[in-house]
């Protein structure tokens, strides 16, 4: 079997080969779990954290520790 040249493959071909390799190495469940690690999610993480933490101060948090 001749090996494909990734430099000459389309993005779709590379994706297909990658999914096949992951499935062969990890099985279908492992492949799905691996790919799930790269989910970009949604929203604006920085803006959300600023909103959630707006009422906290360093002194307030330290005071809660004591």
Backbone bond lengths (Angstrom), bond angles and torsions (degrees), N, CA, C in turn:
res aa  C-N    CA-C-N  psi(-1)  N-CA   C-N-CA  omega(-1)  CA-C   N-CA-C  phi
1 X - - - 1.453 - - 1.526 109.30 -
2 X 1.323 116.40 128.57 1.451 121.51 -178.54 1.528 109.68 -82.55
3 X 1.320 115.73 136.09 1.464 121.71 -179.95 1.528 109.60 -79.56
4 X 1.337 116.50 137.30 1.470 121.28 179.02 1.521 110.02 -73.69
5 X 1.321 116.02 146.75 1.452 121.78 176.84 1.531 108.07 -91.73
6 X 1.339 117.86 109.85 1.464 119.98 -177.77 1.523 113.93 -59.30
7 X 1.333 117.43 -25.65 1.459 119.94 179.72 1.528 112.21 -71.05
8 X 1.326 116.45 -19.34 1.458 120.77 -179.10 1.533 112.15 -105.84
9 X 1.329 116.92 0.36 1.465 120.92 -177.66 1.527 110.41 -89.25
10 X 1.317 115.85 150.14 1.463 120.52 174.70 1.534 108.69 -77.18
11 X 1.332 118.48 161.75 1.461 120.20 176.08 1.535 112.85 -55.77
12 X 1.308 117.69 -36.72 1.465 121.34 178.89 1.523 110.49 -65.68
13 X 1.334 117.12 -42.46 1.464 120.93 178.68 1.529 110.91 -64.27
14 X 1.321 116.68 -41.60 1.467 120.70 178.80 1.523 110.04 -63.75
15 X 1.323 116.47 -43.44 1.462 119.95 179.36 1.532 110.57 -61.30
16 X 1.326 116.83 -44.42 1.464 121.35 -179.73 1.531 110.82 -61.55
17 X 1.325 116.94 -46.20 1.467 121.15 179.20 1.530 110.62 -63.35
18 X 1.317 116.28 -40.09 1.464 120.56 179.33 1.523 112.09 -63.56
19 X 1.330 116.66 -44.69 1.466 121.19 177.94 1.532 109.71 -62.66
20 X 1.320 116.34 -42.03 1.475 119.91 178.37 1.527 110.59 -61.52
21 X 1.330 117.21 -43.48 1.465 120.91 -178.92 1.533 110.80 -66.24
22 X 1.323 116.70 -43.65 1.459 119.74 178.55 1.525 111.34 -62.88
23 X 1.322 116.42 -43.10 1.461 120.81 179.75 1.521 110.74 -63.35
24 X 1.318 116.74 -41.32 1.468 120.71 179.21 1.526 110.67 -65.12
25 X 1.326 116.49 -41.48 1.465 120.46 -176.62 1.528 113.20 -78.85
26 X 1.331 117.30 -35.93 1.465 120.61 -171.84 1.518 114.38 -115.15
27 X 1.315 117.49 -11.02 1.457 120.84 -172.56 1.525 108.92 81.25
28 X 1.322 117.89 167.15 1.463 120.26 -175.21 1.529 113.80 -63.13
29 X 1.331 117.43 -38.92 1.468 119.90 -179.44 1.517 110.41 -69.72
30 X 1.327 117.21 -43.71 1.460 120.71 178.05 1.511 111.95 -62.89
31 X 1.331 116.61 -39.00 1.461 120.70 177.85 1.518 109.81 -61.70
32 X 1.338 117.01 -45.33 1.465 120.51 -179.72 1.531 110.72 -63.84
33 X 1.323 116.95 -41.77 1.466 120.02 179.11 1.526 111.32 -64.39
34 X 1.329 116.64 -39.66 1.462 120.73 178.52 1.526 110.23 -62.21
35 X 1.318 116.83 -48.45 1.466 120.50 -177.75 1.521 111.97 -65.65
36 X 1.316 117.44 -31.76 1.468 121.12 -179.15 1.525 111.50 -64.39
37 X 1.326 117.60 -22.37 1.464 121.15 179.12 1.523 112.21 -64.48
38 X 1.312 116.76 -20.53 1.463 120.50 -173.97 1.526 112.71 -104.58
39 X 1.318 116.94 16.50 1.459 121.24 177.11 1.525 108.18 -65.24
40 X 1.304 117.23 127.22 1.454 121.40 -177.19 1.519 112.89 -78.09
41 X 1.321 117.30 -15.94 1.451 119.68 -179.29 1.515 111.57 69.75
42 X 1.298 115.81 -161.25 1.460 119.95 -179.61 1.519 109.56 -148.02
43 X 1.303 115.90 166.83 1.453 120.79 178.05 1.516 112.11 92.33
44 X 1.318 114.70 -174.96 1.458 122.72 -179.88 1.523 107.48 -119.45
45 X 1.320 116.42 99.20 1.455 122.91 -174.66 1.528 111.85 -54.59
46 X 1.323 117.11 -46.42 1.465 120.63 -177.37 1.513 111.16 -64.65
47 X 1.325 117.37 -46.33 1.465 120.59 179.20 1.527 111.02 -62.55
48 X 1.336 116.41 -42.49 1.461 120.31 -179.65 1.528 111.36 -62.12
49 X 1.341 117.44 -45.36 1.462 120.05 179.21 1.521 111.39 -64.64
50 X 1.302 117.72 -40.07 1.464 119.78 177.50 1.526 110.31 -59.85
51 X 1.315 117.48 -39.82 1.468 121.74 178.36 1.526 110.70 -66.84
52 X 1.331 117.02 -45.88 1.469 120.61 -177.52 1.530 112.24 -65.98
53 X 1.325 116.93 -33.07 1.463 121.08 -174.21 1.523 113.74 -101.08
54 X 1.318 118.29 7.51 1.463 120.73 -172.93 1.530 113.53 -60.57
55 X 1.323 117.74 -27.50 1.462 120.69 -177.72 1.528 113.30 -92.93
56 X 1.342 117.19 0.40 1.456 120.51 -179.27 1.524 110.30 -96.63
57 X 1.331 115.74 143.42 1.464 121.63 172.37 1.525 107.69 -126.94
58 X 1.315 116.47 162.48 1.465 120.33 177.94 1.514 109.37 -60.69
59 X 1.325 117.30 -45.23 1.465 120.94 -178.63 1.529 110.92 -63.58
60 X 1.306 117.02 -38.69 1.468 120.27 178.91 1.510 112.05 -65.64
61 X 1.323 117.15 -42.06 1.468 120.72 -179.84 1.524 109.54 -67.89
62 X 1.337 117.47 -43.75 1.459 120.57 178.86 1.525 109.70 -62.51
63 X 1.310 116.97 -39.90 1.463 120.71 177.89 1.510 112.98 -61.35
64 X 1.320 117.01 -33.86 1.461 121.83 178.44 1.527 111.28 -70.39
65 X 1.329 117.48 -26.29 1.460 121.67 -178.22 1.524 109.86 -73.06
66 X 1.306 117.31 -39.81 1.487 121.18 -177.03 1.497 112.57 -65.63
